[in-house]
Amino acid sequence: MSFRKRLGQNTSLIYAYRFFYFFYYRFFIAKKFSKSYISDKVLISEVSKAISFFGYYNACPENSLGDIVFMTVDKEMVRGSQSYAAKIFLKYVDGSISCIGETFSYNWQQGSMISWLNDNMIIFNFYCLDTDSYGSKIIDKNGSIVKVIESPVYSVDSEQMLGLTLNFERLKVVRPDYGYFNLKHDRCFTMSDDGIWKIDLLSGRFFLLLTLDAIINFRVVGDIEGAFHWVNHIEISPEGNRFVFFHRWKLNSERITRLFVCNMDGSGLNVLPGDRIVSHFCWMNNSEILIFCNIESRLDFYIINVNDSSYRPFSKSFLKVDGHPSLSPSGKFILIDSYPSRDRFSNLYIFDIKNDKLVNLGQFYQPIRYTKEFRIDLHPKWGNTDNRIYFESGHTGKRRFFVANLDCLW
């Protein structure tokens, strides 16, 4: 048994172990003089010099005109949303910046679930103090409110103006890095009135599409009884006719995941391959996803067909550890990152699908204070072309949102 495994659940020893390796790699392995190592073919700049962020890796921060939406805060706290609002800014193509809104419903991993609905409107989640509830707002580029919806959003199909969402109150209990912490009074939900909701963004109407009860009891597995259940990582397909999501439960400190696909009308529910460990994914086309999961006792990135549940390993040249993948607008490349290693450097990669080639775009140092739900993952995401990407990093000393120009890479 390794020394790391012998540490068990002793939190103090685990942190001592991490600190030892941090100082060892930082001060004795020749990386102490630089905060980043960037390819000479990549030009990186700050979207804002403030403490800034956007959200998850599966959303695009810019519209087709090149306007960039992002968030800023004046200071960082683990659950800062309980104390101060995040401001929502728009950076126009000409470089001018305007504050167009603010919200108390945000976290460091997924921001406020901001999405562009078209070139003039965005949607984001907010907390309403008067009703002590979460909702979502659609605003235009001037900050004028177009519509207020009495439900937060999680995943959006902008073309059909449809959204899907989940219970952020349930999420905060087991995944505080993805939840919100604003409500003054706890809400009680049963398995039959909780699950995944569908939202009509035009009318503002929403209804419970899939209950947790139905999800839990679909092809019941043996160790599900008495566990705490939730759903997470809902992602609508490119053509908007189906979605993929995680059903997770925690039992005796073990977290187990099932991968589901479902049609947007609630029909066709099905479990996809993936044994207990299922992680980040992206849609490759309307029938296939790229996902890091465990299949036949092997952790790897797989291509899974959501129509017939067939699967295959993706590529021997691709990353063999978990990361956040996303497909480029042209479909030719995959952007992915890796978590901070022992030296606290995160890696940013691009994968050329046709040539089966993985290229390291840069390494970025993440200060050791950024851990757990306060952590900084790069969460790289594409702009509207293959020539521009966005990511978050702490290598300058604080959380910031960056844009990278890849013109010279091609």
C-alpha positions as CSV (number, residue, x, y, z in Angstrom):
1,M,0.0,0.0,0.0
2,S,1.3,3.4,-0.9
3,F,2.1,6.1,1.7
4,R,-0.6,8.3,0.2
5,K,-3.2,5.6,0.8
6,R,-2.1,5.0,4.3
7,L,-3.0,8.6,5.1
8,G,-6.6,7.6,4.9
9,Q,-9.0,10.3,6.0
10,N,-6.5,12.2,8.2
11,T,-7.0,15.7,6.8
12,S,-4.0,17.2,8.6
13,L,-1.6,14.5,7.3
14,I,-3.0,14.9,3.8
15,Y,-2.4,18.6,3.8
16,A,1.1,18.2,5.2
17,Y,1.8,15.7,2.4
18,R,0.5,18.1,-0.2
19,F,2.6,21.0,1.2
20,F,5.7,18.9,1.2
21,Y,5.4,18.1,-2.5
22,F,4.4,21.6,-3.3
23,F,7.6,23.1,-1.8
24,Y,9.7,20.3,-3.2
25,Y,8.6,20.8,-6.7
26,R,8.4,24.6,-6.5
27,F,11.8,25.2,-4.9
28,F,13.9,22.3,-6.0
29,I,12.7,21.4,-9.5
30,A,13.7,24.6,-11.3
31,K,10.2,26.1,-11.5
32,K,10.4,28.7,-8.8
33,F,11.3,31.7,-11.0
34,S,8.3,31.6,-13.4
35,K,4.6,31.7,-13.0
36,S,3.8,30.4,-16.6
37,Y,5.4,28.7,-19.5
38,I,3.6,29.6,-22.7
39,S,4.2,28.4,-26.3
40,D,5.9,31.1,-28.4
41,K,3.1,30.5,-31.0
42,V,0.4,31.6,-28.6
43,L,-0.4,35.2,-27.6
44,I,-2.2,35.5,-24.2
45,S,-3.7,38.6,-22.7
46,E,-6.0,39.5,-19.9
47,V,-9.7,40.2,-20.7
48,S,-9.7,42.3,-17.5
49,K,-7.1,43.2,-14.9
50,A,-9.7,42.9,-12.1
51,I,-10.5,39.7,-10.3
52,S,-12.5,38.2,-13.2
53,F,-14.0,34.9,-14.3
54,F,-16.7,33.5,-16.6
55,G,-17.8,30.0,-15.8
56,Y,-17.7,26.5,-17.1
57,Y,-15.8,25.1,-20.1
58,N,-18.9,24.3,-22.1
59,A,-20.1,27.8,-22.8
60,C,-18.8,30.5,-25.2
61,P,-18.0,33.9,-23.6
62,E,-18.4,35.8,-26.9
63,N,-21.1,36.4,-29.4
64,S,-20.6,36.3,-33.2
65,L,-19.6,40.0,-33.2
66,G,-16.7,39.3,-30.8
67,D,-18.3,41.0,-27.8
68,I,-17.1,39.2,-24.6
69,V,-19.2,38.8,-21.4
70,F,-17.5,38.1,-18.1
71,M,-17.8,38.7,-14.3
72,T,-15.7,40.6,-11.8
73,V,-15.6,40.9,-8.0
74,D,-13.8,43.3,-5.8
75,K,-12.4,40.6,-3.5
76,E,-12.3,36.8,-3.3
77,M,-13.9,34.7,-0.6
78,V,-14.6,30.9,-0.6
79,R,-18.4,31.7,-0.7
80,G,-18.2,35.3,-1.6
81,S,-21.7,35.2,-3.1
82,Q,-23.1,35.2,0.4
83,S,-21.5,38.6,1.0
84,Y,-21.2,40.6,-2.2
85,A,-22.5,40.6,-5.8
86,A,-20.5,39.8,-8.9
87,K,-20.7,42.4,-11.6
88,I,-21.4,41.4,-15.2
89,F,-19.3,43.2,-17.8
90,L,-19.4,43.4,-21.5
91,K,-16.1,44.0,-23.4
92,Y,-16.9,45.2,-26.9
93,V,-14.8,44.6,-30.0
94,D,-13.4,48.1,-29.9
95,G,-12.0,47.4,-26.4
96,S,-14.5,49.5,-24.4
97,I,-16.1,47.9,-21.3
98,S,-19.5,48.4,-19.7
99,C,-21.1,47.0,-16.6
100,I,-24.5,45.6,-17.6
101,G,-25.7,43.8,-14.5
102,E,-24.9,42.0,-11.2
103,T,-25.8,38.8,-9.4
104,F,-25.5,37.1,-6.0
105,S,-26.0,33.7,-7.5
106,Y,-22.6,32.5,-8.6
107,N,-19.8,30.1,-7.8
108,W,-16.2,29.9,-8.8
109,Q,-16.7,26.8,-11.0
110,Q,-19.7,27.7,-13.2
111,G,-20.1,31.4,-12.5
112,S,-23.7,32.4,-12.9
113,M,-24.4,30.0,-15.9
114,I,-24.2,33.0,-18.3
115,S,-25.1,32.2,-21.9
116,W,-25.5,34.2,-25.1
117,L,-29.0,33.8,-26.5
118,N,-28.2,35.9,-29.6
119,D,-25.8,38.7,-30.4
120,N,-27.8,41.1,-28.3
121,M,-29.1,39.1,-25.3
122,I,-27.6,37.0,-22.5
123,I,-29.2,35.0,-19.7
124,F,-27.8,34.4,-16.2
125,N,-29.0,33.3,-12.8
126,F,-29.8,35.7,-9.9
127,Y,-31.1,35.6,-6.4
128,C,-34.3,37.5,-5.6
129,L,-34.3,38.8,-2.0
130,D,-38.0,39.7,-2.0
131,T,-39.1,36.2,-2.7
132,D,-36.0,34.4,-1.3
133,S,-35.7,32.4,-4.5
134,Y,-33.4,31.8,-7.5
135,G,-34.4,32.8,-11.0
136,S,-32.8,33.9,-14.3
137,K,-32.7,37.2,-16.1
138,I,-32.5,37.9,-19.8
139,I,-30.9,41.2,-20.5
140,D,-29.7,43.0,-23.6
141,K,-26.2,44.5,-24.2
142,N,-27.3,47.8,-22.5
143,G,-28.3,45.9,-19.4
144,S,-32.0,46.4,-19.9
145,I,-34.2,43.6,-18.6
146,V,-35.9,41.7,-21.4
147,K,-37.5,38.9,-19.2
148,V,-37.3,37.6,-15.7
149,I,-37.9,33.8,-15.3
150,E,-38.9,32.4,-11.9
151,S,-36.4,29.5,-12.3
152,P,-32.6,29.4,-12.6
153,V,-31.1,27.9,-15.7
154,Y,-28.4,25.2,-16.1
155,S,-28.1,24.4,-19.8
156,V,-29.5,26.4,-22.6
157,D,-30.5,25.8,-26.3
158,S,-30.4,29.3,-27.6
159,E,-31.8,28.4,-31.1
160,Q,-35.0,26.9,-29.7
161,M,-35.0,29.2,-26.7
162,L,-35.3,26.2,-24.3
163,G,-33.5,25.5,-21.1
164,L,-33.0,22.7,-18.6
165,T,-32.3,23.2,-14.9
166,L,-31.8,21.3,-11.6
167,N,-32.2,21.9,-7.9
168,F,-29.3,24.1,-6.8
169,E,-30.3,23.6,-3.2
170,R,-29.7,19.9,-3.4
171,L,-26.5,20.5,-5.3
172,K,-25.0,22.7,-2.7
173,V,-25.3,20.0,0.0
174,V,-22.9,17.5,-1.8
175,R,-21.2,19.8,-4.4
176,P,-20.9,23.2,-2.9
177,D,-18.5,24.2,-5.6
178,Y,-21.5,24.1,-8.0
179,G,-24.2,25.3,-5.7
180,Y,-25.6,28.6,-4.5
181,F,-25.8,29.8,-0.9
182,N,-28.2,32.7,-0.8
183,L,-31.6,31.3,0.4
184,K,-32.6,32.3,3.9
185,H,-34.9,29.3,4.3
186,D,-34.3,25.7,3.4
187,R,-36.6,24.1,0.8
188,C,-37.9,20.6,1.3
189,F,-38.0,18.4,-1.8
190,T,-39.0,14.8,-2.2
191,M,-37.8,12.5,-4.9
192,S,-41.1,12.9,-6.7
193,D,-40.9,16.8,-6.9
194,D,-37.2,17.1,-7.6
195,G,-35.1,16.3,-10.7
196,I,-34.7,18.1,-14.0
197,W,-37.0,21.0,-15.1
198,K,-37.6,22.2,-18.7
199,I,-37.9,25.9,-19.3
200,D,-39.5,27.8,-22.2
201,L,-37.3,30.9,-22.3
202,L,-39.8,32.8,-24.4
203,S,-42.9,32.4,-22.2
204,G,-41.0,31.9,-18.9
205,R,-43.0,28.7,-18.1
206,F,-41.2,25.7,-16.7
207,F,-42.2,22.2,-15.5
208,L,-40.6,19.1,-14.0
209,L,-39.5,17.0,-16.9
210,L,-37.8,14.1,-15.1
211,T,-38.2,13.3,-11.4
212,L,-35.4,12.0,-9.3
213,D,-37.6,9.1,-8.4
214,A,-37.9,8.1,-12.0
215,I,-34.2,8.4,-12.5
216,I,-33.2,6.5,-9.4
217,N,-35.6,3.6,-10.2
218,F,-34.5,3.3,-13.8
219,R,-32.6,0.0,-14.0
220,V,-32.0,0.0,-10.2
221,V,-28.5,-0.9,-9.1
222,G,-27.7,-2.8,-5.9
223,D,-26.0,-0.1,-3.8
224,I,-28.5,2.7,-4.3
225,E,-30.7,2.2,-1.3
226,G,-30.4,4.8,1.4
227,A,-28.1,7.0,-0.5
228,F,-28.3,10.8,-1.1
229,H,-29.1,11.4,-4.8
230,W,-28.7,14.3,-7.2
231,V,-28.3,15.2,-10.8
232,N,-25.5,17.3,-12.4
233,H,-23.8,18.3,-15.6
234,I,-26.8,18.6,-17.9
235,E,-25.7,19.2,-21.5
236,I,-28.1,19.7,-24.5
237,S,-27.0,18.1,-27.8
238,P,-26.0,20.3,-30.8
239,E,-29.3,19.9,-32.6
240,G,-31.3,20.4,-29.3
241,N,-33.3,17.1,-29.5
242,R,-31.7,15.3,-26.5
243,F,-29.5,15.9,-23.5
244,V,-27.0,14.0,-21.4
245,F,-26.7,14.3,-17.6
246,F,-25.2,12.6,-14.5
247,H,-27.2,10.8,-11.8
248,R,-25.0,10.7,-8.8
249,W,-25.4,9.3,-5.3
250,K,-23.2,9.2,-2.2
251,L,-23.2,6.2,0.1
252,N,-20.7,5.5,2.9
253,S,-18.5,8.4,1.7
254,E,-18.3,6.9,-1.9
255,R,-19.6,8.9,-4.8
256,I,-21.0,6.9,-7.7
257,T,-22.1,8.2,-11.1
258,R,-24.4,6.9,-13.8
259,L,-24.5,8.6,-17.3
260,F,-27.9,9.1,-18.8
261,V,-29.3,10.3,-22.1
262,C,-32.8,11.6,-22.6
263,N,-34.9,13.2,-25.3
264,M,-35.9,16.8,-24.7
265,D,-39.6,15.8,-24.3
266,G,-38.6,13.4,-21.5
267,S,-38.9,10.2,-23.6
268,G,-36.1,7.8,-24.4
269,L,-34.4,7.8,-21.0
270,N,-31.4,5.4,-21.1
271,V,-28.2,4.6,-19.2
272,L,-25.0,4.9,-21.1
273,P,-21.7,3.0,-20.5
274,G,-19.5,4.1,-17.6
275,D,-18.9,2.1,-14.5
276,R,-19.2,4.1,-11.3
277,I,-16.6,6.8,-12.3
278,V,-17.9,9.1,-15.0
279,S,-16.5,12.6,-15.5
280,H,-16.2,15.5,-17.9
281,F,-17.5,15.3,-21.5
282,C,-18.4,17.2,-24.6
283,W,-20.7,16.6,-27.6
284,M,-18.7,15.6,-30.7
285,N,-21.8,15.6,-32.9
286,N,-25.5,15.0,-32.3
287,S,-24.9,11.3,-31.7
288,E,-21.6,11.0,-30.0
289,I,-19.9,12.4,-26.9
290,L,-16.3,12.4,-25.8
291,I,-16.1,11.5,-22.1
292,F,-13.6,10.5,-19.4
293,C,-15.0,7.4,-17.6
294,N,-14.3,3.9,-16.4
295,I,-15.3,1.2,-18.8
296,E,-14.3,-2.5,-18.3
297,S,-12.0,-1.4,-15.5
298,R,-10.1,1.1,-17.6
299,L,-10.1,4.8,-17.0
300,D,-9.7,6.7,-20.3
301,F,-11.4,9.1,-22.7
302,Y,-14.0,7.3,-24.8
303,I,-16.3,8.1,-27.7
304,I,-19.8,6.9,-26.7
305,N,-22.7,6.7,-29.2
306,V,-25.8,7.9,-27.4
307,N,-28.1,6.1,-29.9
308,D,-26.8,2.5,-29.5
309,S,-24.5,2.8,-26.4
310,S,-21.5,1.6,-28.4
311,Y,-18.1,2.9,-27.4
312,R,-14.5,3.0,-28.3
313,P,-11.3,4.5,-26.8
314,F,-10.7,7.9,-28.3
315,S,-7.0,8.1,-29.1
316,K,-3.7,6.8,-27.7
317,S,-2.2,10.3,-28.2
318,F,-4.9,12.1,-26.2
319,L,-4.7,12.9,-22.5
320,K,-4.9,9.9,-20.2
321,V,-6.1,11.9,-17.1
322,D,-9.3,13.8,-16.5
323,G,-9.7,17.2,-17.9
324,H,-12.3,19.6,-19.4
325,P,-12.7,18.9,-23.2
326,S,-14.5,21.0,-25.8
327,L,-14.8,20.7,-29.5
328,S,-13.7,23.6,-31.7
329,P,-16.3,25.5,-33.9
330,S,-14.8,23.8,-37.0
331,G,-14.8,20.3,-35.4
332,K,-11.1,19.9,-36.1
333,F,-9.6,20.4,-32.7
334,I,-10.3,19.6,-29.0
335,L,-9.3,22.0,-26.3
336,I,-8.6,20.4,-22.9
337,D,-6.8,21.2,-19.6
338,S,-5.3,19.2,-16.7
339,Y,-5.7,19.8,-13.0
340,P,-2.8,21.4,-11.1
341,S,0.0,18.8,-10.5
342,R,2.2,18.6,-7.4
343,D,4.1,21.7,-8.6
344,R,0.8,23.5,-8.8
345,F,1.0,24.0,-12.6
346,S,-2.1,23.4,-14.8
347,N,-1.6,22.5,-18.4
348,L,-3.5,23.7,-21.4
349,Y,-3.6,21.5,-24.5
350,I,-5.0,21.4,-28.0
351,F,-5.6,18.2,-29.9
352,D,-5.5,18.0,-33.7
353,I,-8.0,15.3,-34.4
354,K,-7.0,14.6,-38.1
355,N,-3.3,14.4,-37.3
356,D,-3.8,12.7,-33.9
357,K,-1.5,15.2,-32.3
358,L,-1.6,16.7,-28.8
359,V,0.1,20.1,-28.3
360,N,0.9,21.8,-25.0
361,L,-0.1,25.5,-25.3
362,G,1.1,26.5,-21.9
363,Q,1.6,25.8,-18.2
364,F,0.1,28.1,-15.5
365,Y,1.0,28.2,-11.8
366,Q,-2.0,28.1,-9.4
367,P,-1.3,29.6,-6.0
368,I,-1.8,27.0,-3.2
369,R,-4.6,28.9,-1.5
370,Y,-6.9,28.0,-4.5
371,T,-8.1,24.6,-3.3
372,K,-11.4,22.7,-3.0
373,E,-14.5,24.8,-3.9
374,F,-12.2,27.9,-4.1
375,R,-9.9,26.3,-6.7
376,I,-9.1,27.6,-10.1
377,D,-9.6,25.2,-13.0
378,L,-8.5,26.5,-16.4
379,H,-11.9,25.5,-17.9
380,P,-10.7,26.4,-21.4
381,K,-13.4,27.3,-23.9
382,W,-13.5,28.3,-27.5
383,G,-14.5,31.6,-29.0
384,N,-16.5,31.6,-32.2
385,T,-13.6,30.6,-34.3
386,D,-10.7,28.1,-34.0
387,N,-8.3,31.1,-33.6
388,R,-9.4,32.2,-30.1
389,I,-9.8,30.5,-26.7
390,Y,-10.5,31.7,-23.2
391,F,-9.5,30.3,-19.8
392,E,-9.2,31.3,-16.1
393,S,-6.0,31.1,-14.1
394,G,-4.4,32.4,-10.9
395,H,-0.8,32.6,-12.2
396,T,-0.7,36.4,-11.9
397,G,-1.5,36.1,-8.2
398,K,-5.3,36.4,-8.4
399,R,-8.2,34.9,-10.3
400,R,-8.3,36.3,-13.8
401,F,-10.0,35.7,-17.2
402,F,-7.7,35.3,-20.2
403,V,-8.0,35.2,-24.0
404,A,-5.4,33.4,-26.2
405,N,-4.9,34.1,-29.9
406,L,-3.9,31.0,-31.8
407,D,-3.4,32.6,-35.2
408,C,0.3,31.8,-35.2
409,L,-0.3,28.2,-34.2
410,W,-1.8,27.4,-37.6
